[in-house]
């Protein structure tokens, strides 16, 4: 707003505005005001409403002439709203708009009536730090022009040419110097800006009431001729507004999205000689695998149906079908089916003997509770979707065998009935807790929580907690603990097998006798680090202990303690964007104590080691090839066993 000092003298601004810029602003204001003025005039003459309405009734002069830099200590000069200033003029003849020079002469009591006051920049600099009042210098009077081309220093290429043309030729409220120059690069004083704006506003006020009667009659006739069309258009607009409001209120509808993955594997392998394997029986504990497996083919298809009812929740249904057996299973001991040397998706995915039948692999409902908490409940939740994740051991892109894609000792159930909660405490911290009772598509109902004799808490189950830390954008650390309850096989009384972690094999009471439910504790540390864009480092370490109780004596007989280790490197975008090469070294199950209870998995005390080489090469967004090589040393924990080499080519089709 315009401000003055306590002595009644206008103080200097901090910035002297460029004349062209200020008049561009003025032209924009006039362009916006003129249509509203004309509309209000027409309405007053046809409907009998007051002329001062719309733009003029709502806009005040004060915000239109606010300048930056007035002294903070200065008091504002109160100005009336434009409507109040204009109203007295409506009932009296309107005089011709005064020339800018005349307005300035009347406004500036300290300057000459034939001169315009300007301010030298050097004077402004001298007064900025002193508080002194800068006295304006005078220049020659201004001369009125009727066309913008009358200015010798204004050309059509100037960025403000159109604005000046509008002010000069349409409103006639801009003057130039007697030498026919506009001097658009000269700084503008506050006096000049106030006087020029006032002159242009006077022109607008002078146009009120000047619309010819013939024009008004024409407008009224057109309005009458198109009354039906206008009414129809109004109805359509109302209908569109109603539909828009409904869409906004119901912008989300229940939607089910289909996603699918299809995997084709062809693999083969060989060993350096005969391989010893454990049978899982005390009667004939060891057998010899002679020869090499034939080339085999396996396939697997997952169909995911994701449904949301609110946009923030998800009902997940995953169907699975497939067939085939991984090549490395030809060499494995009892209880080690689908473990070493077998790609995670080189599996039947269904109970044996039922290849290519369709089963439900996952069924759960996830929903938010507040802003930072998500809960997933259901009869078949995938444990791996929430725990022990690692960016470089994700089976679709990185280390992809059963043993290397996840910890070998932490997940007793794979999938189960229960609930999992995820709390995002901060960007760098999340906490996850879940309880699942074993319920997978691989086994029958003997351990399922739907079995009344077992229930939700009596069979094999896991209670898992995980803390995820992200201290840096390129580093992830996960600390995991699992408390498991291992139910023995109802036929053999043994504990372990595919869902017997942390046991990697099969266990009994040490003499062929049966065991009761066994509690187990497993601790795991999991990290991935990307020190460079082309290099990733990852690793895992776990320790597990299973307490054993004899079914015959109901007494504790000891425990099996074991550990596992994994370390590897990855090369993102190797040879192509989206590709990745991965090398993983793994010790899946190293027995520390209790090897005498292992019917299978203990071997002769050796330590199985695995070296895995994987390269994923995307052909496009939906198709990729993944060749893999698995080198198994001391397989089945027999130190005397020769090395095994497994080769696999996998095709991935994602849709």
Residue pairs with C-beta under 8 A, 6 or more apart in sequence:
1 62
1 63
1 65
1 66
1 70
1 76
1 77
1 79
2 10
2 65
2 67
2 70
2 76
2 77
2 79
2 190
2 194
3 10
3 11
3 70
3 71
3 74
3 75
3 76
3 77
4 10
4 11
4 74
4 75
4 77
5 11
5 71
5 74
5 133
6 74
6 75
7 133
9 110
9 133
10 190
10 191
11 70
11 71
11 74
11 133
12 69
12 119
12 124
12 127
12 128
12 133
12 134
13 67
13 68
13 69
13 70
13 190
14 68
14 69
14 128
15 68
15 69
16 119
16 121
16 124
16 187
16 188
16 189
17 67
17 187
17 188
17 193
18 184
18 185
18 187
18 188
19 182
19 183
19 184
19 185
19 186
19 187
19 188
19 192
20 158
20 159
20 160
20 163
20 164
20 184
20 185
21 160
22 188
22 193
22 196
23 160
23 163
23 164
23 167
23 174
23 196
24 160
24 163
26 163
26 167
26 196
26 197
26 200
27 162
27 163
27 164
27 166
27 167
28 163
29 64
30 166
30 167
30 171
30 200
30 204
31 166
32 55
33 55
33 56
33 59
33 204
34 204
34 207
36 54
36 55
36 56
37 54
37 55
37 56
37 204
37 207
37 208
38 207
38 211
39 54
40 49
40 51
40 52
40 53
40 54
40 55
40 56
41 51
41 208
41 209
41 211
42 211
42 216
42 219
43 49
43 53
44 50
44 51
44 53
45 211
45 216
46 216
46 220
51 90
51 208
51 209
52 83
52 86
52 87
52 90
56 82
56 83
56 86
57 83
58 83
59 81
59 82
60 79
60 80
60 81
60 82
61 79
61 80
61 81
61 82
61 85
61 201
62 76
62 79
64 197
65 193
65 194
65 197
67 190
67 193
82 201
86 205
86 208
89 205
90 208
90 209
94 205
94 206
94 208
96 206
97 172
97 173
97 199
97 202
97 203
97 206
98 106
98 199
98 202
99 142
99 144
99 175
99 199
100 116
100 142
100 173
100 174
100 175
100 192
100 195
100 196
100 199
101 114
101 116
101 141
101 142
101 175
103 195
103 198
103 199
104 111
104 116
104 117
104 191
104 192
104 195
105 111
105 112
105 113
105 114
107 191
107 194
107 195
108 117
108 191
111 117
111 136
111 138
111 191
112 138
114 141
115 138
115 139
115 140
115 141
116 138
116 139
116 141
116 142
116 191
116 192
117 136
117 137
117 138
117 189
117 191
117 192
118 136
118 137
118 138
118 139
118 186
118 187
118 189
118 192
119 134
119 136
119 137
119 187
119 189
120 137
121 187
123 134
123 135
123 137
124 134
126 132
126 134
127 133
127 134
136 189
136 191
139 177
140 177
140 178
141 178
142 175
142 176
142 177
142 178
143 175
143 176
143 177
143 178
143 180
144 172
144 175
144 176
145 151
145 168
145 174
145 175
145 176
145 180
146 168
146 169
146 172
147 168
147 169
148 154
148 161
148 164
148 165
148 168
148 169
150 176
150 180
151 164
151 176
151 180
151 181
151 182
152 179
152 180
152 181
153 181
153 182
153 183
153 184
154 161
154 164
154 182
154 184
155 161
158 164
158 184
160 184
164 174
164 182
164 184
167 173
167 174
167 200
168 174
171 200
171 203
171 204
172 203
173 196
173 199
173 200
173 202
173 203
174 196
174 200
176 182
177 183
223 230
252 308
252 310
252 311
254 307
254 308
254 309
255 307
255 308
256 305
256 306
256 307
257 305
257 306
257 307
258 303
258 304
258 305
259 303
259 304
259 306
259 654
259 655
260 301
260 302
260 303
260 304
260 654
260 655
261 301
261 302
261 396
261 652
261 653
261 654
261 655
262 299
262 300
262 301
262 302
262 652
262 653
262 655
263 299
263 300
263 301
263 345
263 346
263 650
263 651
263 652
263 653
264 297
264 298
264 299
264 650
264 651
264 653
265 297
265 298
265 299
265 324
265 326
265 343
265 345
265 346
265 648
265 649
265 650
265 651
266 295
266 296
266 297
266 648
266 649
267 295
267 296
267 298
267 326
267 327
267 343
267 346
267 646
267 647
267 648
267 649
268 292
268 293
268 294
268 295
268 296
268 327
268 646
268 647
269 292
269 293
269 327
269 328
269 330
269 331
269 341
269 630
269 644
269 645
269 646
269 647
270 292
270 644
270 645
271 289
271 292
271 331
271 635
271 641
271 642
271 643
271 644
271 645
272 642
272 643
272 644
273 642
274 288
274 289
274 290
274 642
275 288
275 289
275 331
275 635
275 636
275 638
275 641
275 642
275 644
276 286
276 287
276 288
276 289
276 603
276 604
276 636
276 638
276 640
276 641
277 286
277 287
277 288
277 289
277 331
277 332
277 333
277 334
277 636
278 285
278 286
278 287
278 333
278 334
278 505
278 599
278 600
278 601
278 602
278 603
278 636
279 285
279 286
279 287
279 333
279 334
279 600
280 333
280 334
280 335
280 492
280 494
280 506
280 599
280 600
281 334
281 599
282 508
282 511
282 512
282 599
285 599
289 330
289 331
292 330
293 327
293 330
293 331
295 327
296 324
296 325
296 326
296 327
297 324
298 322
298 323
298 324
298 325
298 326
298 346
298 347
298 348
299 322
299 323
299 324
300 320
300 321
300 322
300 345
300 346
300 347
300 348
300 349
301 320
301 321
301 322
302 318
302 319
302 320
302 361
303 318
303 319
303 320
304 316
304 317
304 318
304 362
305 316
305 317
305 318
305 319
306 314
306 315
306 316
307 314
307 315
307 316
307 317
308 314
308 315
309 315
310 367
312 367
312 368
313 365
313 366
313 367
313 368
314 365
314 366
314 367
315 364
315 365
316 362
316 363
316 364
316 365
316 366
316 378
317 360
317 362
317 363
318 360
318 361
318 362
318 363
318 382
319 358
319 359
319 360
319 361
320 349
320 350
320 358
320 359
320 360
320 361
320 441
321 349
321 350
321 356
321 357
321 358
321 359
322 347
322 348
322 349
322 350
322 355
322 356
323 348
323 350
323 355
323 356
324 346
324 347
324 348
324 355
325 347
325 348
326 338
326 341
326 342
326 343
326 346
326 347
327 341
327 342
327 346
327 646
327 648
328 339
328 340
328 341
328 342
328 630
328 632
328 644
328 646
329 337
329 338
329 342
331 341
331 632
331 635
331 636
331 644
332 339
332 340
332 635
332 636
333 505
333 600
333 601
333 603
333 636
334 505
334 506
334 599
334 600
335 496
335 497
335 498
335 500
335 503
335 504
335 505
335 506
335 600
335 601
336 504
336 505
336 600
336 601
336 636
337 497
337 498
338 347
338 402
338 498
339 402
339 403
339 408
339 504
339 588
340 401
340 402
340 403
340 588
340 608
340 610
340 630
340 632
340 635
341 401
341 610
341 630
341 632
341 644
341 646
342 401
342 402
342 646
343 395
343 400
343 401
343 402
343 628
343 648
343 650
344 395
344 400
344 401
344 402
344 405
345 395
345 400
345 650
346 648
346 650
348 354
348 355
349 359
349 361
349 441
350 356
350 357
350 359
350 441
350 442
351 441
351 442
351 443
351 444
359 441
360 380
360 441
361 380
361 382
361 415
361 441
362 378
362 380
362 381
362 382
362 415
363 378
363 379
363 380
364 376
364 377
364 378
364 379
364 380
364 381
364 382
365 376
365 377
365 378
366 374
366 375
366 376
366 377
367 374
367 375
368 374
368 375
369 375
372 423
372 424
372 425
373 421
373 422
373 423
373 424
374 421
374 422
374 424
375 419
375 420
375 421
375 422
376 386
376 419
376 420
376 421
376 422
377 418
377 419
378 417
379 417
379 439
380 415
380 416
380 417
380 439
380 440
380 441
381 415
381 416
381 417
381 418
381 419
381 420
381 434
381 436
382 414
382 415
383 411
383 413
383 414
383 415
383 416
383 434
383 436
383 462
383 464
384 406
384 411
384 414
386 420
386 422
386 432
386 434
386 466
387 410
387 411
387 432
387 434
387 464
387 466
387 480
388 406
388 407
388 410
388 411
388 466
388 478
388 480
388 524
388 526
388 540
389 478
389 526
390 398
390 476
390 478
390 526
390 527
390 528
390 538
390 540
391 398
391 476
391 528
391 530
391 536
391 538
392 398
392 399
392 528
392 536
392 538
392 568
392 570
392 582
393 399
393 404
393 405
393 406
393 538
393 566
393 568
393 582
393 584
394 405
395 405
396 616
396 652
397 580
397 616
398 405
398 570
398 580
398 582
398 614
398 616
399 405
399 568
399 582
399 584
399 612
399 614
400 612
400 614
400 626
400 628
400 650
401 610
401 612
401 628
401 630
403 586
403 588
403 610
404 566
404 568
404 584
404 586
404 610
404 612
407 480
407 524
407 526
407 540
407 542
407 564
407 566
408 501
408 504
408 542
408 564
408 586
408 588
408 589
409 501
409 502
409 504
409 522
409 524
409 542
409 543
409 544
409 562
409 563
409 564
409 589
410 464
410 480
410 482
410 501
410 502
410 522
410 524
410 542
410 544
411 462
411 482
411 501
412 438
412 460
412 461
412 462
412 482
412 484
412 486
412 499
412 500
412 501
412 520
413 436
413 437
413 438
413 439
413 440
413 460
413 461
413 462
413 499
414 438
414 440
414 442
414 499
415 436
415 439
415 440
415 441
416 436
416 437
416 438
416 439
416 440
416 449
416 461
416 462
417 436
417 437
417 439
417 448
417 449
417 450
417 456
418 434
418 435
418 436
418 437
418 456
418 461
419 434
419 435
420 432
420 433
420 434
420 435
420 436
421 432
421 433
421 434
422 430
422 431
422 432
423 430
423 431
423 432
424 430
425 431
427 470
428 469
428 470
428 471
429 467
429 468
429 469
429 470
430 467
430 468
431 465
431 466
431 467
431 468
432 464
432 465
432 466
432 467
432 468
433 464
433 465
433 466
434 462
434 463
434 464
435 461
435 462
435 463
435 464
436 461
436 462
436 464
437 449
437 456
437 457
437 459
437 460
437 461
438 447
438 448
438 449
438 459
438 460
438 461
438 487
438 499
439 448
439 449
439 450
440 499
442 498
442 499
443 499
445 451
446 454
446 490
447 454
447 459
447 460
447 487
448 454
448 459
449 455
449 456
449 459
451 459
454 487
458 487
458 517
459 485
459 487
460 484
460 485
460 486
460 487
460 499
461 484
461 485
462 482
462 483
462 484
462 485
463 482
463 483
463 484
464 480
464 481
464 482
464 483
465 480
465 481
465 482
466 478
466 479
466 480
466 481
467 478
467 479
467 480
468 476
468 477
468 478
469 476
469 477
469 478
469 479
470 476
470 477
471 477
474 529
474 530
474 531
475 527
475 528
475 529
475 530
476 527
476 528
476 529
477 525
477 526
477 527
478 524
478 525
478 526
478 527
479 524
479 525
480 522
480 523
480 524
480 525
480 526
481 521
481 522
481 523
481 524
482 520
482 521
482 522
482 524
483 519
483 520
483 521
484 501
484 502
484 519
484 520
484 521
484 522
485 517
485 518
485 519
485 520
486 495
486 496
486 500
486 503
486 517
486 518
486 519
486 520
486 546
487 495
487 517
488 494
488 495
488 514
488 515
488 516
488 517
488 518
488 551
489 495
489 497
492 506
492 508
492 514
493 508
493 513
493 514
493 515
493 551
494 506
494 507
494 508
494 514
494 515
494 599
495 503
495 506
495 507
495 508
495 515
495 518
495 546
495 548
496 503
496 504
496 505
496 506
496 507
496 600
496 601
497 506
500 506
500 507
501 520
501 522
501 544
502 520
502 522
502 542
502 544
502 545
502 546
502 560
502 562
503 520
503 544
503 546
503 560
503 562
503 598
503 601
504 562
504 564
504 588
504 589
504 601
505 589
505 598
505 599
505 600
505 601
505 602
506 598
506 599
506 600
506 601
507 515
507 546
507 548
507 560
507 594
507 597
507 598
507 599
507 601
508 514
508 515
508 597
508 599
509 515
509 548
509 550
509 551
509 552
509 557
509 597
510 557
510 558
510 596
510 597
513 550
513 551
513 552
514 550
514 551
514 552
515 548
515 549
515 550
515 551
516 549
516 550
516 551
516 554
517 549
518 546
518 547
518 548
518 549
519 546
519 547
520 544
520 545
520 546
520 547
521 544
521 545
522 542
522 543
522 544
522 545
523 542
523 543
523 544
524 540
524 541
524 542
524 543
525 540
525 541
525 542
526 539
526 540
527 538
527 539
527 540
528 536
528 537
528 538
529 536
529 537
529 538
530 536
530 537
530 572
531 537
533 572
533 573
534 571
534 572
534 573
534 574
535 569
535 570
535 571
535 572
536 569
536 570
536 571
536 572
537 568
537 569
537 570
538 566
538 567
538 568
538 569
538 570
539 565
539 566
539 567
539 568
540 564
540 565
540 566
541 563
541 564
541 565
541 566
542 563
542 564
543 561
543 562
543 563
544 561
544 562
544 563
545 559
545 560
545 561
546 559
546 560
546 561
546 594
547 556
547 559
548 556
548 557
548 558
548 559
548 560
548 594
548 597
549 555
549 556
549 557
550 556
550 557
557 597
558 594
558 597
559 593
559 594
560 591
560 593
560 594
560 595
560 597
560 598
561 591
561 592
561 593
561 594
562 589
562 590
562 591
562 592
563 587
563 590
563 592
564 586
564 587
564 588
564 589
564 590
565 586
565 587
565 590
566 584
566 585
566 586
566 587
567 584
567 585
568 582
568 583
568 584
568 585
568 612
569 582
569 583
570 580
570 581
570 582
570 583
571 580
571 581
571 582
572 579
572 580
573 579
573 580
574 580
574 581
574 615
575 617
576 617
576 618
578 618
579 615
579 616
579 617
579 618
580 615
580 616
581 613
581 614
581 615
581 616
582 612
582 613
582 614
582 615
582 616
583 611
583 612
583 613
583 614
584 610
584 611
584 612
584 614
585 609
585 610
585 611
585 612
586 609
586 610
586 611
586 612
587 607
587 608
587 609
587 610
588 608
588 610
589 601
589 608
589 637
590 607
591 598
591 601
591 602
591 605
591 637
595 602
595 605
601 636
601 637
602 637
603 634
603 636
603 637
603 638
603 639
603 641
604 637
604 638
604 639
604 640
605 637
605 639
606 634
606 637
606 638
606 639
606 640
606 641
607 634
607 637
607 639
608 632
608 633
608 634
608 635
608 636
608 637
609 632
609 633
609 634
610 630
610 631
610 632
610 633
611 630
611 631
611 633
612 628
612 629
612 630
612 631
613 628
613 629
613 630
613 631
614 626
614 627
614 628
614 629
615 626
615 627
615 628
616 624
616 625
616 626
616 652
617 624
617 625
617 626
618 624
619 625
621 654
622 653
622 654
622 655
623 651
623 652
623 653
623 654
624 651
624 652
624 654
625 649
625 650
625 651
625 652
626 649
626 650
626 651
626 652
627 647
627 648
627 649
627 650
628 646
628 647
628 648
628 649
628 650
629 645
629 646
629 647
630 644
630 645
630 646
630 647
630 648
631 643
631 644
631 645
632 643
632 644
632 645
632 646
633 643
634 641
635 641
635 643
635 644
